[in-house]
Amino acid sequence: AISNGMIYCWGFNGNGQLGDNTKTERAAPVRIVGNDLNFKVMKQVSSGYYTTMALSNGGEVYGWGHKITTFYNNDYGNIGYSEGYNISTQITSPIRINNSTNDLVDIQSISTGPWHACGIKKTASMTNGEVWCWYNLNANIQKIGGDLVGKDMVEVTAGEYSTCARTSTNDVYCWSDLTMNNGTANATKTPTKVEYLSNISAISSARLY
């Protein structure tokens, strides 16, 4: 929860996903602090399986919880899910999601799945919003291209086996396992337009749909 730009979390905390620098369960909300959040005003928080992401008013992304350290493959193409993975590190307080290759800034909104997270990036000088995704806390940040290139993206939702995104013209594109298109279920590693939909105003992804 966010109150006056500050984040509060409570509940299970076995992987440090509450972000209070412990692994202690909390029955009541605790304020989440840390060096990386000092003097930051937060505008969105998104909870995944064992990971939490937060977005500042300045468009920076912060995360805490379990850190996936090794992926054996990415068969479902959703930037994060794999049939094999190792979780050997828990990050119990907020860290900035960033790396030297791709600077994750100017993010407008975020969505967190069990194994990956995504955000919409757009600046005043950009004509189109872009979808960026990354492994939870692993900072393997990637811009999603394919059929999304040249389209103004305004919303993204990260599920467990799939990711979907919405354009400013209210078309929906999905990729990864069990993408429904033309009445059939297909696995696709690149964004594919979902047919038979029009005037879509909001989207949401779950485990298998």
C-alpha positions as a Markdown table, in Angstrom:
| # | Residue | x | y | z |
|---|---|---|---|---|
| 1 | Ala | 0.0 | 0.0 | 0.0 |
| 2 | Ile | 1.1 | 3.6 | -0.6 |
| 3 | Ser | 0.2 | 6.5 | 1.7 |
| 4 | Asn | 1.7 | 10.0 | 1.2 |
| 5 | Gly | 4.3 | 8.6 | -1.2 |
| 6 | Met | 5.5 | 6.0 | 1.3 |
| 7 | Ile | 5.2 | 2.2 | 1.0 |
| 8 | Tyr | 3.7 | -0.1 | 3.6 |
| 9 | Cys | 3.8 | -3.9 | 3.4 |
| 10 | Trp | 2.6 | -6.8 | 5.6 |
| 11 | Gly | 2.1 | -10.6 | 5.5 |
| 12 | Phe | 4.4 | -13.5 | 4.7 |
| 13 | Asn | 8.1 | -12.5 | 4.4 |
| 14 | Gly | 10.1 | -15.7 | 3.9 |
| 15 | Asn | 12.0 | -14.3 | 1.0 |
| 16 | Gly | 12.2 | -10.7 | 2.2 |
| 17 | Gln | 9.4 | -9.6 | -0.1 |
| 18 | Leu | 8.1 | -7.1 | 2.5 |
| 19 | Gly | 11.3 | -5.1 | 2.1 |
| 20 | Asp | 11.7 | -4.3 | 5.8 |
| 21 | Asn | 15.3 | -5.7 | 5.9 |
| 22 | Thr | 14.0 | -8.9 | 7.7 |
| 23 | Lys | 12.4 | -12.2 | 6.8 |
| 24 | Thr | 9.9 | -11.8 | 9.7 |
| 25 | Glu | 6.2 | -12.1 | 9.0 |
| 26 | Arg | 4.2 | -9.0 | 9.7 |
| 27 | Ala | 0.6 | -9.0 | 10.9 |
| 28 | Ala | 0.3 | -5.2 | 10.6 |
| 29 | Pro | 1.7 | -2.8 | 7.9 |
| 30 | Val | 5.3 | -1.7 | 8.3 |
| 31 | Arg | 6.8 | 1.3 | 6.4 |
| 32 | Ile | 9.4 | 0.2 | 3.9 |
| 33 | Val | 12.6 | 2.3 | 4.1 |
| 34 | Gly | 16.2 | 2.0 | 2.8 |
| 35 | Asn | 19.0 | 4.0 | 1.3 |
| 36 | Asp | 17.6 | 3.6 | -2.2 |
| 37 | Leu | 14.2 | 4.9 | -1.2 |
| 38 | Asn | 15.4 | 7.8 | 0.9 |
| 39 | Phe | 13.7 | 11.1 | -0.3 |
| 40 | Lys | 11.8 | 9.2 | -3.0 |
| 41 | Val | 8.1 | 9.7 | -3.5 |
| 42 | Met | 6.5 | 6.5 | -4.6 |
| 43 | Lys | 3.5 | 6.3 | -6.9 |
| 44 | Gln | 2.9 | 2.6 | -7.5 |
| 45 | Val | 3.7 | -0.7 | -5.9 |
| 46 | Ser | 3.2 | -4.1 | -7.5 |
| 47 | Ser | 3.5 | -7.5 | -5.8 |
| 48 | Gly | 4.6 | -10.7 | -7.5 |
| 49 | Tyr | 5.1 | -14.2 | -6.1 |
| 50 | Tyr | 8.0 | -13.6 | -3.8 |
| 51 | Thr | 9.0 | -10.3 | -5.2 |
| 52 | Thr | 7.8 | -6.7 | -4.9 |
| 53 | Met | 8.4 | -3.8 | -7.3 |
| 54 | Ala | 7.8 | -0.1 | -6.7 |
| 55 | Leu | 7.8 | 2.9 | -9.0 |
| 56 | Ser | 8.8 | 6.4 | -8.0 |
| 57 | Asn | 7.4 | 9.7 | -9.2 |
| 58 | Gly | 10.7 | 10.1 | -11.0 |
| 59 | Gly | 10.1 | 7.0 | -13.1 |
| 60 | Glu | 12.7 | 4.8 | -11.3 |
| 61 | Val | 11.9 | 1.2 | -10.4 |
| 62 | Tyr | 12.9 | -0.4 | -7.1 |
| 63 | Gly | 12.6 | -4.1 | -6.1 |
| 64 | Trp | 13.0 | -6.5 | -3.2 |
| 65 | Gly | 12.4 | -10.2 | -2.4 |
| 66 | His | 13.9 | -13.2 | -4.1 |
| 67 | Lys | 16.5 | -12.8 | -6.8 |
| 68 | Ile | 16.6 | -15.4 | -9.5 |
| 69 | Thr | 20.2 | -16.0 | -10.1 |
| 70 | Thr | 20.3 | -18.6 | -12.9 |
| 71 | Phe | 17.9 | -19.4 | -15.8 |
| 72 | Tyr | 18.5 | -22.6 | -17.8 |
| 73 | Asn | 16.2 | -21.5 | -20.7 |
| 74 | Asn | 13.4 | -19.2 | -21.6 |
| 75 | Asp | 11.2 | -21.5 | -23.5 |
| 76 | Tyr | 8.0 | -19.5 | -23.0 |
| 77 | Gly | 9.6 | -16.2 | -24.1 |
| 78 | Asn | 8.1 | -14.1 | -21.4 |
| 79 | Ile | 11.4 | -12.6 | -20.1 |
| 80 | Gly | 11.5 | -14.3 | -16.8 |
| 81 | Tyr | 9.9 | -17.7 | -16.7 |
| 82 | Ser | 12.0 | -20.8 | -17.1 |
| 83 | Glu | 11.5 | -24.5 | -16.6 |
| 84 | Gly | 14.7 | -24.4 | -14.5 |
| 85 | Tyr | 15.9 | -21.7 | -12.2 |
| 86 | Asn | 18.0 | -21.2 | -9.0 |
| 87 | Ile | 17.0 | -18.8 | -6.2 |
| 88 | Ser | 20.0 | -18.4 | -4.0 |
| 89 | Thr | 19.7 | -14.8 | -2.9 |
| 90 | Gln | 17.0 | -12.8 | -1.0 |
| 91 | Ile | 17.1 | -9.0 | -1.2 |
| 92 | Thr | 15.3 | -7.9 | 2.0 |
| 93 | Ser | 15.4 | -4.1 | 1.4 |
| 94 | Pro | 14.8 | -2.0 | -1.8 |
| 95 | Ile | 17.3 | -1.8 | -4.5 |
| 96 | Arg | 17.2 | 0.1 | -7.8 |
| 97 | Ile | 16.4 | -2.0 | -10.8 |
| 98 | Asn | 19.1 | -0.9 | -13.3 |
| 99 | Asn | 22.2 | -2.0 | -15.1 |
| 100 | Ser | 25.0 | -0.5 | -17.2 |
| 101 | Thr | 23.5 | -1.7 | -20.5 |
| 102 | Asn | 19.9 | -0.4 | -20.3 |
| 103 | Asp | 19.0 | 2.5 | -18.0 |
| 104 | Leu | 15.5 | 1.8 | -16.6 |
| 105 | Val | 14.2 | 5.3 | -16.3 |
| 106 | Asp | 11.1 | 7.3 | -17.3 |
| 107 | Ile | 8.8 | 4.4 | -16.4 |
| 108 | Gln | 5.2 | 5.3 | -16.2 |
| 109 | Ser | 3.6 | 2.1 | -14.8 |
| 110 | Ile | 4.7 | -1.4 | -13.8 |
| 111 | Ser | 3.4 | -4.9 | -13.4 |
| 112 | Thr | 5.0 | -7.8 | -11.5 |
| 113 | Gly | 4.6 | -11.5 | -12.2 |
| 114 | Pro | 6.1 | -14.5 | -10.4 |
| 115 | Trp | 9.3 | -14.5 | -12.4 |
| 116 | His | 9.5 | -11.3 | -14.3 |
| 117 | Ala | 8.2 | -7.7 | -14.3 |
| 118 | Cys | 7.5 | -5.2 | -17.0 |
| 119 | Gly | 6.9 | -1.5 | -17.3 |
| 120 | Ile | 5.7 | 1.2 | -19.8 |
| 121 | Lys | 8.4 | 3.7 | -20.7 |
| 122 | Lys | 7.6 | 7.1 | -22.2 |
| 123 | Thr | 9.1 | 10.6 | -22.1 |
| 124 | Ala | 7.8 | 13.9 | -23.3 |
| 125 | Ser | 10.0 | 13.6 | -26.4 |
| 126 | Met | 8.8 | 10.1 | -27.2 |
| 127 | Thr | 6.0 | 9.6 | -29.7 |
| 128 | Asn | 5.3 | 6.1 | -28.6 |
| 129 | Gly | 5.3 | 4.3 | -25.2 |
| 130 | Glu | 7.5 | 1.3 | -25.0 |
| 131 | Val | 7.3 | -2.0 | -23.1 |
| 132 | Trp | 10.4 | -3.0 | -21.1 |
| 133 | Cys | 10.7 | -6.2 | -19.1 |
| 134 | Trp | 13.3 | -7.7 | -16.7 |
| 135 | Tyr | 14.0 | -10.7 | -14.6 |
| 136 | Asn | 12.8 | -10.1 | -11.0 |
| 137 | Leu | 15.7 | -8.3 | -9.3 |
| 138 | Asn | 18.2 | -9.7 | -11.9 |
| 139 | Ala | 18.3 | -6.5 | -14.0 |
| 140 | Asn | 18.3 | -8.3 | -17.3 |
| 141 | Ile | 16.4 | -5.4 | -18.8 |
| 142 | Gln | 15.1 | -5.8 | -22.3 |
| 143 | Lys | 13.0 | -3.6 | -24.6 |
| 144 | Ile | 10.2 | -5.7 | -26.2 |
| 145 | Gly | 10.1 | -5.2 | -29.9 |
| 146 | Gly | 8.5 | -7.3 | -32.7 |
| 147 | Asp | 5.0 | -6.2 | -33.6 |
| 148 | Leu | 5.1 | -3.6 | -30.8 |
| 149 | Val | 7.6 | -1.4 | -32.7 |
| 150 | Gly | 6.0 | 1.8 | -33.9 |
| 151 | Lys | 3.0 | 1.4 | -31.6 |
| 152 | Asp | 2.1 | 3.6 | -28.7 |
| 153 | Met | 2.0 | 1.2 | -25.7 |
| 154 | Val | 0.0 | 2.4 | -22.6 |
| 155 | Glu | -0.4 | -0.7 | -20.4 |
| 156 | Val | 1.4 | -4.0 | -19.7 |
| 157 | Thr | 0.5 | -6.9 | -17.4 |
| 158 | Ala | 2.9 | -9.6 | -16.4 |
| 159 | Gly | 1.5 | -13.1 | -15.6 |
| 160 | Glu | 3.3 | -16.3 | -14.8 |
| 161 | Tyr | 3.4 | -17.8 | -18.2 |
| 162 | Ser | 2.4 | -14.9 | -20.4 |
| 163 | Thr | 2.6 | -11.1 | -20.8 |
| 164 | Cys | 0.1 | -8.8 | -22.5 |
| 165 | Ala | 0.2 | -5.2 | -23.5 |
| 166 | Arg | -2.3 | -2.6 | -24.7 |
| 167 | Thr | -1.9 | 0.1 | -27.3 |
| 168 | Ser | -3.3 | 3.6 | -27.2 |
| 169 | Thr | -5.7 | 2.5 | -30.0 |
| 170 | Asn | -6.9 | -0.2 | -27.5 |
| 171 | Asp | -5.5 | -3.2 | -29.3 |
| 172 | Val | -4.0 | -6.1 | -27.2 |
| 173 | Tyr | -0.8 | -8.0 | -27.9 |
| 174 | Cys | 0.3 | -11.0 | -25.9 |
| 175 | Trp | 3.3 | -13.3 | -26.0 |
| 176 | Ser | 4.5 | -16.5 | -24.3 |
| 177 | Asp | 2.6 | -19.6 | -23.3 |
| 178 | Leu | -1.1 | -20.1 | -24.1 |
| 179 | Thr | -1.6 | -16.9 | -26.0 |
| 180 | Met | -5.2 | -17.1 | -27.3 |
| 181 | Asn | -5.4 | -15.9 | -30.9 |
| 182 | Asn | -8.0 | -16.7 | -33.5 |
| 183 | Gly | -9.7 | -19.1 | -31.1 |
| 184 | Thr | -6.6 | -21.4 | -30.6 |
| 185 | Ala | -4.0 | -21.6 | -27.9 |
| 186 | Asn | -0.5 | -21.0 | -29.1 |
| 187 | Ala | 2.9 | -20.5 | -27.5 |
| 188 | Thr | 4.7 | -17.5 | -29.1 |
| 189 | Lys | 7.9 | -15.8 | -28.0 |
| 190 | Thr | 7.1 | -12.5 | -29.7 |
| 191 | Pro | 4.1 | -10.2 | -29.3 |
| 192 | Thr | 1.1 | -11.3 | -31.3 |
| 193 | Lys | -2.1 | -9.3 | -31.7 |
| 194 | Val | -5.1 | -10.8 | -30.1 |
| 195 | Glu | -7.9 | -10.9 | -32.7 |
| 196 | Tyr | -11.6 | -10.4 | -32.1 |
| 197 | Leu | -11.0 | -7.6 | -29.5 |
| 198 | Ser | -11.7 | -3.9 | -29.9 |
| 199 | Asn | -12.1 | -0.9 | -27.7 |
| 200 | Ile | -10.2 | -2.6 | -24.8 |
| 201 | Ser | -9.8 | -0.2 | -21.9 |
| 202 | Ala | -7.9 | -2.4 | -19.4 |
| 203 | Ile | -6.1 | -5.8 | -19.3 |
| 204 | Ser | -4.9 | -8.3 | -16.8 |
| 205 | Ser | -2.8 | -11.5 | -16.9 |
| 206 | Ala | -2.9 | -14.5 | -14.6 |
| 207 | Arg | -1.1 | -17.8 | -14.4 |
| 208 | Leu | -2.4 | -19.5 | -17.5 |
| 209 | Tyr | -4.6 | -16.8 | -19.1 |
